[in-house]
Amino acid sequence: MLDCGELNSNKSYFKFEQWWLGVDGFADKIKEWWLSFNINGTGSYILATKLKMLKQKLKEWTLTHRNDWKHKKEEILHQLAEMEKTQELRLLSEDELLQKVHLAMEFEEVAKQEEIAWRQRSRIQWLKKGDKNTIFP
């Protein structure tokens, strides 16, 4: 009997995350990593090995940065709430008003990045599992 080994259907494939592009310094980090890989061999071997190494670096980087939105959002919301409390007691100075506007803009940017990530994830899930409302004969 022919034995082809175990079928591993739980393999996690590497997927490019769109939210990475919204992180400041991301492109520079990729370039830094890519240039730091010193591999010898044929062109195809060098490319394949560098891509594997870059994949690993991106996975590690993603683990440390994935929850940054949550913490950043909480921090911004806390600061905005404090400013609202202060505004109830007295008028905010011009600097404080500018800071409040800046915080609101920062919040929008973080929320936008989070939305991009969730939209991409939901699309991936939909493509994997299909539309549950569709019945095929």
C-alpha positions in Angstrom: 0.0 0.0 0.0 1.2 3.5 -0.8 1.9 5.6 2.3 2.2 9.4 1.7 2.6 10.4 5.3 0.1 12.2 7.4 -2.2 14.8 6.0 -1.9 18.0 8.0 -4.9 20.2 7.2 -4.3 22.5 10.2 -1.2 24.0 8.7 -1.2 27.8 9.1 -0.3 29.6 6.0 1.4 32.9 5.9 -0.9 35.8 5.0 0.1 39.4 4.4 -1.8 41.6 6.9 -2.9 44.9 5.4 -2.7 46.7 8.7 1.0 46.3 8.7 1.2 49.0 6.0 -0.4 51.5 8.5 2.3 51.0 11.1 4.9 53.8 11.1 8.3 52.5 10.1 7.1 49.1 8.8 8.6 49.5 5.3 11.9 50.5 6.9 11.8 47.5 9.2 11.3 45.1 6.2 14.2 46.7 4.4 16.4 46.5 7.5 15.6 42.8 8.0 16.0 41.9 4.3 19.5 43.6 4.1 20.6 41.9 7.4 20.1 38.4 6.0 23.5 37.2 4.7 22.9 34.0 2.7 25.3 32.3 0.2 24.2 30.1 -2.7 22.3 30.3 -5.9 19.9 33.2 -6.6 16.8 31.1 -6.1 18.2 29.6 -2.9 19.0 33.0 -1.5 15.6 34.3 -2.4 13.7 31.3 -0.9 15.8 31.4 2.3 15.4 35.2 2.7 11.7 34.9 2.3 11.5 32.2 5.0 13.6 34.3 7.3 11.4 37.4 6.6 8.3 35.3 7.2 9.6 34.3 10.7 10.6 37.9 11.5 7.1 39.1 10.4 5.4 36.5 12.6 7.5 37.6 15.6 6.9 41.3 14.9 3.1 40.7 14.5 2.9 39.0 17.9 4.4 42.0 19.6 2.4 44.6 17.6 -1.0 42.9 17.2 -2.4 44.3 20.5 -1.0 47.7 20.0 -4.3 49.0 18.7 -6.2 47.9 21.8 -3.7 49.5 24.2 -3.4 52.7 22.0 -7.2 53.0 21.8 -7.6 52.5 25.6 -4.9 55.1 26.2 -6.5 57.7 23.8 -10.0 57.1 25.2 -8.7 57.6 28.8 -6.9 60.8 27.8 -10.1 62.1 26.0 -12.2 61.2 29.1 -9.9 63.1 31.3 -10.0 66.1 29.0 -13.9 65.9 29.0 -13.9 66.0 32.8 -11.6 69.0 32.8 -13.8 70.7 30.3 -16.8 70.3 32.5 -14.9 72.1 35.3 -13.3 74.9 33.2 -12.6 76.0 29.7 -9.8 74.2 28.0 -6.7 76.2 26.9 -5.8 76.5 23.3 -3.1 73.9 23.7 -5.5 71.6 25.4 -8.0 72.0 22.6 -5.3 71.2 20.0 -4.3 68.2 22.0 -7.9 67.0 22.1 -8.3 67.4 18.3 -5.0 65.5 17.9 -6.1 62.7 20.1 -9.4 62.4 18.2 -7.5 62.2 14.9 -5.2 59.6 16.4 -8.2 57.6 17.6 -9.7 57.7 14.1 -6.4 56.4 12.6 -6.1 53.5 15.1 -9.8 52.6 14.6 -9.2 52.6 10.8 -6.2 50.3 11.1 -8.2 48.0 13.3 -11.1 48.0 10.9 -8.8 47.1 8.0 -7.5 44.1 10.0 -10.9 42.8 11.0 -12.3 43.3 7.5 -9.4 41.3 6.0 -9.9 38.6 8.7 -13.6 38.3 8.1 -13.1 38.1 4.3 -10.6 35.3 4.9 -13.1 33.4 7.1 -15.8 33.9 4.5 -13.6 32.6 1.7 -12.6 29.6 3.9 -16.1 28.6 5.1 -18.3 30.1 2.4 -21.5 31.9 2.7 -23.7 30.0 5.2 -26.9 31.3 3.5 -26.0 29.7 0.2 -27.1 26.1 -0.4 -25.5 24.1 -3.2 -27.5 21.1 -4.5 
